Amino acid sequence: MISRILKSIFFKRATGKAGRYVHNSARLFELAKDVMGKMNQVGFKGGLAEVAGSVQVLIRMVRAYASGEYKGLPWKSLISVVAVLIYFVSPIDLIPDFLPVIGIADDVALIAWLIKTLGSDIAKFSQWEKSEKTINIG
């Protein structure tokens, strides 16, 4: 399924938009807000709770980048994260979101792929985030 998503016109469009989004902090913050809205709408519960946690990390990463706080994310990884989040919020994609249950299957698969692919970048961000909290608390 992942190869079909990555080759789809829907993901290619999301990737094109991502290139424009990363240069505009306001758009990145708006994207993060839209992703949170969709997560609340879909209600990631049960087996999808882990996916929700992963998406929240991605949102924090995008916000930290947009605010200028975090600069440790490689450009290609940033484009990938933003493209996946754009695809995630788009109601019309490989499997349209209006289809009950299966409508988010492609979104979940793409997020899982991204988390696996960018594991080291996400781990570095999480480590940075922990150290920032320690500095700010201490």
DRENPA-3360 file (N, C-alpha, C; in nm, 2 decimals, always signed):
BEGIN
1 = MISRILKS = +0.08/-0.12/+0.00/+0.00/+0.00/+0.00/+0.09/+0.13/+0.00 ~ +0.20/+0.12/+0.07/+0.28/+0.24/+0.08/+0.34/+0.29/-0.05 ~ +0.38/+0.19/-0.13/+0.43/+0.23/-0.26/+0.33/+0.29/-0.35 ~ +0.20/+0.25/-0.34/+0.09/+0.31/-0.41/+0.07/+0.45/-0.36 ~ +0.07/+0.47/-0.23/+0.05/+0.60/-0.18/+0.16/+0.70/-0.22 ~ +0.29/+0.65/-0.21/+0.40/+0.74/-0.24/+0.40/+0.77/-0.39 ~ +0.35/+0.69/-0.48/+0.35/+0.71/-0.62/+0.22/+0.79/-0.67 ~ +0.12/+0.80/-0.57/-0.01/+0.86/-0.61/+0.01/+1.01/-0.64;
9 = IFFKRATG = -0.08/+1.06/-0.72/-0.09/+1.20/-0.75/-0.12/+1.28/-0.62 ~ -0.19/+1.22/-0.53/-0.23/+1.29/-0.41/-0.10/+1.32/-0.32 ~ -0.01/+1.22/-0.31/+0.11/+1.24/-0.23/+0.21/+1.33/-0.31 ~ +0.21/+1.32/-0.44/+0.30/+1.41/-0.51/+0.25/+1.55/-0.50 ~ +0.12/+1.58/-0.50/+0.07/+1.71/-0.47/+0.11/+1.76/-0.33 ~ +0.09/+1.67/-0.23/+0.13/+1.71/-0.09/+0.28/+1.74/-0.08 ~ +0.36/+1.67/-0.15/+0.50/+1.69/-0.15/+0.54/+1.83/-0.21 ~ +0.47/+1.86/-0.32/+0.48/+1.99/-0.38/+0.44/+2.11/-0.29;
17 = KAGRYVHN = +0.33/+2.09/-0.22/+0.29/+2.19/-0.13/+0.38/+2.20/-0.01 ~ +0.44/+2.09/+0.03/+0.53/+2.09/+0.15/+0.65/+2.18/+0.12 ~ +0.70/+2.18/+0.00/+0.81/+2.27/-0.04/+0.78/+2.41/-0.02 ~ +0.65/+2.45/-0.04/+0.61/+2.59/-0.02/+0.58/+2.62/+0.13 ~ +0.53/+2.52/+0.20/+0.49/+2.53/+0.34/+0.61/+2.56/+0.43 ~ +0.72/+2.49/+0.40/+0.84/+2.49/+0.50/+0.90/+2.63/+0.50 ~ +0.87/+2.72/+0.40/+0.93/+2.85/+0.40/+0.83/+2.95/+0.47 ~ +0.72/+2.91/+0.52/+0.62/+3.00/+0.58/+0.58/+2.94/+0.71;
25 = SARLFELA = +0.63/+3.00/+0.82/+0.60/+2.96/+0.95/+0.45/+2.96/+0.98 ~ +0.38/+3.06/+0.93/+0.23/+3.07/+0.96/+0.16/+2.95/+0.90 ~ +0.20/+2.91/+0.78/+0.14/+2.79/+0.72/+0.17/+2.67/+0.79 ~ +0.29/+2.66/+0.85/+0.32/+2.54/+0.93/+0.24/+2.53/+1.06 ~ +0.22/+2.64/+1.12/+0.14/+2.65/+1.24/+0.00/+2.61/+1.21 ~ -0.05/+2.66/+1.10/-0.19/+2.63/+1.05/-0.21/+2.49/+1.02 ~ -0.10/+2.43/+0.96/-0.11/+2.28/+0.93/-0.11/+2.20/+1.06 ~ -0.03/+2.24/+1.15/-0.03/+2.17/+1.28/-0.17/+2.18/+1.35;
33 = KDVMGKMN = -0.24/+2.29/+1.34/-0.37/+2.31/+1.39/-0.47/+2.22/+1.32 ~ -0.46/+2.22/+1.18/-0.55/+2.13/+1.10/-0.53/+1.98/+1.13 ~ -0.40/+1.94/+1.16/-0.38/+1.80/+1.19/-0.44/+1.77/+1.33 ~ -0.43/+1.86/+1.42/-0.49/+1.84/+1.55/-0.64/+1.83/+1.54 ~ -0.70/+1.91/+1.46/-0.84/+1.91/+1.43/-0.89/+1.78/+1.37 ~ -0.81/+1.73/+1.28/-0.85/+1.60/+1.22/-0.84/+1.48/+1.32 ~ -0.73/+1.49/+1.40/-0.71/+1.39/+1.50/-0.83/+1.38/+1.60 ~ -0.88/+1.50/+1.64/-0.99/+1.51/+1.73/-1.12/+1.46/+1.66;
41 = QVGFKGGL = -1.13/+1.49/+1.53/-1.25/+1.45/+1.45/-1.25/+1.29/+1.44 ~ -1.14/+1.24/+1.40/-1.13/+1.09/+1.38/-1.13/+1.02/+1.51 ~ -1.08/+1.07/+1.62/-1.08/+1.01/+1.75/-0.99/+0.88/+1.75 ~ -0.86/+0.90/+1.74/-0.77/+0.79/+1.75/-0.77/+0.73/+1.89 ~ -0.84/+0.62/+1.90/-0.85/+0.55/+2.02/-0.82/+0.40/+2.00 ~ -0.80/+0.33/+2.11/-0.77/+0.18/+2.10/-0.64/+0.16/+2.03 ~ -0.64/+0.08/+1.93/-0.52/+0.04/+1.86/-0.45/+0.16/+1.79 ~ -0.53/+0.27/+1.77/-0.47/+0.38/+1.70/-0.41/+0.49/+1.79;
49 = AEVAGSVQ = -0.42/+0.46/+1.92/-0.36/+0.55/+2.02/-0.21/+0.58/+2.00 ~ -0.14/+0.47/+1.96/+0.00/+0.48/+1.93/+0.03/+0.57/+1.81 ~ -0.06/+0.56/+1.71/-0.05/+0.65/+1.59/-0.07/+0.79/+1.63 ~ -0.17/+0.82/+1.72/-0.20/+0.95/+1.77/-0.07/+1.01/+1.84 ~ -0.01/+0.93/+1.92/+0.11/+0.97/+1.99/+0.22/+1.01/+1.89 ~ +0.24/+0.93/+1.78/+0.34/+0.96/+1.68/+0.30/+1.09/+1.61 ~ +0.18/+1.11/+1.58/+0.14/+1.23/+1.51/+0.16/+1.35/+1.59 ~ +0.14/+1.34/+1.72/+0.16/+1.45/+1.81/+0.31/+1.49/+1.82;
57 = VLIRMVRA = +0.40/+1.39/+1.81/+0.54/+1.42/+1.81/+0.58/+1.50/+1.68 ~ +0.52/+1.45/+1.57/+0.54/+1.52/+1.44/+0.49/+1.67/+1.44 ~ +0.38/+1.69/+1.51/+0.32/+1.82/+1.52/+0.42/+1.91/+1.60 ~ +0.46/+1.85/+1.72/+0.56/+1.93/+1.80/+0.69/+1.96/+1.72 ~ +0.73/+1.87/+1.64/+0.85/+1.89/+1.56/+0.83/+2.00/+1.46 ~ +0.72/+2.00/+1.39/+0.69/+2.11/+1.30/+0.68/+2.24/+1.36 ~ +0.61/+2.24/+1.48/+0.60/+2.37/+1.55/+0.73/+2.42/+1.60 ~ +0.82/+2.33/+1.65/+0.95/+2.38/+1.70/+1.03/+2.43/+1.58;
65 = YASGEYKG = +1.02/+2.36/+1.47/+1.09/+2.41/+1.35/+1.04/+2.55/+1.31 ~ +0.91/+2.56/+1.30/+0.84/+2.69/+1.25/+0.88/+2.80/+1.35 ~ +0.89/+2.78/+1.48/+0.92/+2.88/+1.57/+1.07/+2.92/+1.57 ~ +1.15/+2.84/+1.51/+1.29/+2.86/+1.51/+1.37/+2.80/+1.62 ~ +1.29/+2.73/+1.71/+1.36/+2.67/+1.83/+1.44/+2.55/+1.79 ~ +1.39/+2.47/+1.69/+1.46/+2.34/+1.66/+1.51/+2.35/+1.51 ~ +1.64/+2.34/+1.49/+1.70/+2.34/+1.36/+1.77/+2.21/+1.32 ~ +1.75/+2.11/+1.40/+1.82/+1.98/+1.38/+1.76/+1.89/+1.28;
73 = LPWKSLIS = +1.65/+1.93/+1.22/+1.59/+1.84/+1.13/+1.64/+1.86/+0.98 ~ +1.69/+1.75/+0.92/+1.74/+1.77/+0.78/+1.63/+1.81/+0.69 ~ +1.66/+1.88/+0.59/+1.57/+1.94/+0.49/+1.48/+1.83/+0.43 ~ +1.54/+1.72/+0.39/+1.46/+1.62/+0.32/+1.36/+1.56/+0.42 ~ +1.40/+1.54/+0.55/+1.31/+1.49/+0.65/+1.20/+1.59/+0.68 ~ +1.23/+1.71/+0.68/+1.13/+1.82/+0.71/+1.02/+1.81/+0.60 ~ +1.07/+1.81/+0.47/+0.97/+1.80/+0.36/+0.89/+1.67/+0.37 ~ +0.95/+1.56/+0.41/+0.87/+1.44/+0.42/+0.76/+1.45/+0.53;
81 = VVAVLIYF = +0.80/+1.50/+0.65/+0.71/+1.52/+0.76/+0.59/+1.61/+0.71 ~ +0.62/+1.72/+0.65/+0.52/+1.82/+0.61/+0.43/+1.76/+0.50 ~ +0.49/+1.69/+0.41/+0.41/+1.62/+0.30/+0.31/+1.52/+0.36 ~ +0.36/+1.44/+0.46/+0.27/+1.34/+0.52/+0.16/+1.41/+0.59 ~ +0.19/+1.51/+0.67/+0.09/+1.58/+0.74/-0.02/+1.65/+0.65 ~ +0.03/+1.70/+0.54/-0.06/+1.76/+0.44/-0.15/+1.65/+0.38 ~ -0.09/+1.54/+0.35/-0.17/+1.42/+0.30/-0.27/+1.38/+0.40 ~ -0.23/+1.38/+0.53/-0.31/+1.33/+0.64/-0.44/+1.42/+0.65;
89 = VSPIDLIP = -0.42/+1.55/+0.64/-0.54/+1.64/+0.65/-0.63/+1.65/+0.53 ~ -0.57/+1.61/+0.42/-0.65/+1.61/+0.29/-0.76/+1.51/+0.29 ~ -0.89/+1.55/+0.27/-1.00/+1.45/+0.28/-1.00/+1.37/+0.15 ~ -0.94/+1.42/+0.04/-0.94/+1.34/-0.08/-0.80/+1.30/-0.11 ~ -0.78/+1.17/-0.09/-0.65/+1.10/-0.12/-0.67/+0.97/-0.17 ~ -0.57/+0.88/-0.16/-0.58/+0.75/-0.22/-0.71/+0.67/-0.18 ~ -0.74/+0.68/-0.05/-0.86/+0.62/+0.00/-0.93/+0.74/+0.07 ~ -1.04/+0.79/+0.01/-1.10/+0.91/+0.06/-1.15/+0.90/+0.20;
97 = DFLPVIGI = -1.13/+1.00/+0.28/-1.16/+0.99/+0.43/-1.31/+0.98/+0.46 ~ -1.40/+1.01/+0.36/-1.54/+0.99/+0.39/-1.59/+0.85/+0.40 ~ -1.50/+0.76/+0.35/-1.54/+0.61/+0.36/-1.51/+0.57/+0.51 ~ -1.62/+0.52/+0.58/-1.60/+0.48/+0.72/-1.49/+0.38/+0.74 ~ -1.42/+0.40/+0.84/-1.31/+0.31/+0.89/-1.19/+0.30/+0.79 ~ -1.21/+0.25/+0.67/-1.10/+0.24/+0.58/-1.05/+0.37/+0.52 ~ -1.13/+0.47/+0.54/-1.09/+0.60/+0.49/-0.96/+0.66/+0.55 ~ -0.93/+0.62/+0.67/-0.80/+0.66/+0.73/-0.69/+0.56/+0.72;
105 = ADDVALIA = -0.72/+0.44/+0.66/-0.62/+0.34/+0.65/-0.49/+0.38/+0.58 ~ -0.51/+0.46/+0.47/-0.39/+0.50/+0.40/-0.31/+0.61/+0.48 ~ -0.39/+0.69/+0.55/-0.32/+0.79/+0.64/-0.24/+0.73/+0.75 ~ -0.30/+0.63/+0.81/-0.23/+0.56/+0.92/-0.11/+0.48/+0.87 ~ -0.12/+0.42/+0.75/-0.01/+0.35/+0.69/+0.11/+0.44/+0.66 ~ +0.07/+0.56/+0.60/+0.17/+0.66/+0.57/+0.24/+0.71/+0.69 ~ +0.17/+0.74/+0.80/+0.23/+0.78/+0.92/+0.33/+0.68/+0.98 ~ +0.28/+0.55/+0.98/+0.37/+0.45/+1.03/+0.50/+0.43/+0.94;
113 = WLIKTLGS = +0.48/+0.45/+0.81/+0.60/+0.44/+0.72/+0.70/+0.56/+0.76 ~ +0.64/+0.68/+0.78/+0.72/+0.79/+0.81/+0.80/+0.78/+0.94 ~ +0.73/+0.73/+1.04/+0.79/+0.71/+1.17/+0.90/+0.61/+1.16 ~ +0.88/+0.50/+1.09/+0.99/+0.40/+1.07/+1.10/+0.46/+0.99 ~ +1.07/+0.53/+0.88/+1.18/+0.59/+0.79/+1.26/+0.70/+0.86 ~ +1.20/+0.78/+0.94/+1.27/+0.89/+1.00/+1.29/+0.87/+1.15 ~ +1.30/+0.74/+1.19/+1.32/+0.70/+1.33/+1.43/+0.78/+1.40 ~ +1.55/+0.79/+1.33/+1.66/+0.85/+1.40/+1.64/+1.00/+1.41;
121 = DIAKFSQW = +1.58/+1.07/+1.31/+1.55/+1.21/+1.32/+1.45/+1.24/+1.43 ~ +1.35/+1.15/+1.44/+1.25/+1.17/+1.55/+1.31/+1.15/+1.69 ~ +1.40/+1.05/+1.70/+1.46/+1.02/+1.82/+1.55/+1.14/+1.86 ~ +1.62/+1.20/+1.77/+1.70/+1.32/+1.80/+1.61/+1.44/+1.84 ~ +1.50/+1.45/+1.78/+1.41/+1.56/+1.82/+1.36/+1.53/+1.96 ~ +1.32/+1.41/+1.99/+1.26/+1.38/+2.12/+1.37/+1.40/+2.23 ~ +1.50/+1.37/+2.20/+1.60/+1.39/+2.29/+1.62/+1.54/+2.31 ~ +1.62/+1.62/+2.21/+1.63/+1.77/+2.21/+1.52/+1.82/+2.30;
129 = EKSEKTIN = +1.40/+1.77/+2.27/+1.28/+1.82/+2.35/+1.29/+1.79/+2.50 ~ +1.34/+1.67/+2.53/+1.36/+1.64/+2.67/+1.46/+1.73/+2.74 ~ +1.57/+1.76/+2.66/+1.68/+1.84/+2.72/+1.63/+1.99/+2.73 ~ +1.54/+2.03/+2.64/+1.49/+2.17/+2.65/+1.40/+2.18/+2.77 ~ +1.32/+2.08/+2.80/+1.23/+2.08/+2.92/+1.31/+2.08/+3.05 ~ +1.42/+2.01/+3.05/+1.51/+2.00/+3.16/+1.57/+2.14/+3.19 ~ +1.62/+2.20/+3.08/+1.68/+2.34/+3.09/+1.58/+2.44/+3.14 ~ +1.45/+2.43/+3.08/+1.35/+2.53/+3.12/+1.30/+2.51/+3.26;
137 = IG = +1.30/+2.39/+3.31/+1.25/+2.36/+3.44/+1.36/+2.39/+3.54 ~ +1.48/+2.35/+3.51/+1.60/+2.36/+3.60/+1.64/+2.50/+3.62;
% end
